Amino acid sequence: MANYFIAFFSALIISFILTPPARKLAFKVGALDVPKEPRKIHKKPMPYFGGLAIYVSIISCMFVYMPHDKTNVSIMVGATLIVLTGIVDDMFGMNAKIKLVMQIIAAFIAIYGGVKIHFVTNPLSETGMSLLSNLTIPITLFWIVGITNTINLIDGLDGLASGVASIAATTLLFTAALKGHDFIVMQCAIIAGASLGFLPFNFNPAKIFMGDTGALLLGYMLAVTSVLGMVKSVAAVALVIPVFALGLPIFDTTFAIIRRYINKKPIMEADKDHLHHKLMKIGLNQRQTVLIMYFISMVLGLVAIIVSDAEPFVGFTVVLVVVFSIFYLAGKIGLFTGKEER
């Protein structure tokens, strides 16, 4: 147990110490977020590269505290490719299709290392699970690339993405600890520590952004870690746990896709109808909005922890009730159409 705390605080301290130099580097090379678009909330150029501090923290701690086996090495190589992609995008901009290709390559690197989803939750089967067989690689690929992007899509307010990522990592840590999956616990402790070490510089008013470098990295790390948690588990609700642990970005992204489809807009086109935009429209400031979203993320994380240790019937019942409630409330506040119901 002491090793987990040491890894967590090591990651936190490294990230905290390296963030100010990363900020100076961003100014020096011109890696700045200039608010040209109306949807941007900040009013002055902000330095990127917070993700570099997070990356060095995660990789160095993985190298020191985790075994150098095929799986870990593949994750570190994939994470490095993701970070290089983010750096180029933050500095010069990158075509969305090229960025997607780089994410797919990083996902295949992790898959090569053994990061694969072998079954999905199926409450209609006798075991509560269905083996994927030939669909293993496509579904794993979809999961890794999808989760990699969800953190990036909610990175719209100071401290939101880093805080939610740390909550998600902590949730996965607790669910892994309940099942005795020490490997996952260590990985999650490192991710949570690296995210929290960056947060003091990113919380409103932010001094630095993590940029695509950090948001894509945290998404990638949470994606591969959650897959490994599914691989280790034989519970019927194995797939449900990471969905709720990463619930806020997953549901917000899902609603955005549905909303853009209904409004006949490109799926990748940005808008101002995400949950954090809705909360700010009713008069909340950035800090209040982010804290509410932290709370929502914690509640969904608590659901994940409860479900992970519950009987299958109870677990599925809780999941259905929570999902129905989420979709009902989302419809009420206009997350599907962009317009609130009267």
LINKA-V757346 format. One record per backbone hydrogen bond with DSSP energy under -0.5 kcal/mol. NH is the residue of the N-H (numbers start at 0). CO is the residue of the C=O. Records with the same first field share a line. If there is no record, write none. Layout:
NH = CO + CO
//
This chain:
3 = 0
4 = 0
5 = 1
6 = 2
7 = 3
8 = 4
9 = 5
10 = 6
11 = 7
12 = 8
13 = 9
14 = 10
15 = 11
16 = 12
17 = 13
18 = 14
19 = 15
20 = 16
21 = 17
22 = 18
23 = 19
24 = 20
25 = 21
26 = 22
27 = 23
28 = 24
29 = 25
30 = 25
31 = 29
32 = 45
33 = 31
34 = 32
35 = 33
39 = 36
45 = 32
47 = 30
49 = 208
50 = 209
51 = 48
52 = 48
53 = 49
54 = 50
55 = 51
56 = 52
57 = 53
58 = 54
59 = 55
60 = 56
61 = 57
62 = 58
63 = 59
64 = 60
65 = 61
68 = 66
72 = 68
73 = 69
74 = 70
75 = 71
76 = 72
77 = 73
78 = 74
79 = 75
80 = 76
81 = 77
82 = 78
83 = 79
84 = 80
85 = 81
86 = 82
87 = 83
88 = 84
89 = 85
90 = 86
91 = 87
92 = 87 + 88
98 = 94
99 = 95
100 = 96
101 = 97
102 = 98
103 = 99
104 = 100
105 = 101
106 = 102
107 = 103
108 = 104
109 = 105
110 = 106
111 = 107
112 = 108
113 = 110
114 = 109
115 = 113
116 = 135
117 = 115
119 = 129
121 = 127
124 = 121
129 = 119
131 = 117
132 = 117
134 = 131
135 = 132
138 = 134
139 = 135
140 = 136
141 = 137
142 = 138
143 = 139
144 = 140
145 = 141
146 = 142
147 = 143
148 = 144
149 = 145
150 = 146
151 = 147
152 = 148
153 = 149
154 = 151
155 = 153
156 = 153
159 = 156
160 = 156
162 = 158
163 = 159
164 = 160
165 = 161
166 = 162
167 = 163
168 = 164
169 = 165
170 = 166
171 = 167
172 = 168
173 = 169
174 = 170
175 = 171
176 = 172
177 = 173
178 = 174
179 = 175 + 176
180 = 175
181 = 179
184 = 180
185 = 181
186 = 182
187 = 183
188 = 184
189 = 185
190 = 186
191 = 187
192 = 188
193 = 189
194 = 190
195 = 191
196 = 192
197 = 193
198 = 194
199 = 195
200 = 197
201 = 197 + 198
202 = 198
203 = 157
206 = 200
207 = 200
208 = 46
213 = 209
214 = 210
215 = 211
216 = 211 + 212
217 = 213
218 = 214
219 = 215
220 = 216
221 = 217
222 = 218
223 = 219
224 = 220
225 = 221
226 = 222
227 = 223
228 = 224
229 = 225
230 = 226
231 = 227
232 = 228
237 = 234
240 = 236
241 = 237
242 = 238
243 = 239
244 = 240
245 = 241
246 = 243
249 = 245
250 = 246
251 = 247
252 = 248
253 = 249
254 = 250
255 = 251
256 = 252
257 = 253
258 = 254
259 = 255
260 = 256
261 = 257
262 = 258
263 = 260
264 = 259
268 = 265
277 = 273
278 = 274
279 = 275
280 = 276
281 = 277
282 = 279
283 = 278
288 = 284
289 = 285
290 = 286
291 = 287
292 = 288
293 = 289
294 = 290
295 = 291
296 = 292
297 = 293
298 = 294
299 = 295
300 = 296
301 = 297
302 = 298
303 = 299
304 = 300
305 = 301
306 = 302
307 = 303
308 = 304 + 305
309 = 306
314 = 310
315 = 311
316 = 312
317 = 313
318 = 314
319 = 315
320 = 316
321 = 317
322 = 318
323 = 319
324 = 320
325 = 321
326 = 322
327 = 323
328 = 324
329 = 325
330 = 326
331 = 327
332 = 328
333 = 330
334 = 329
335 = 329
337 = 333
340 = 331
//
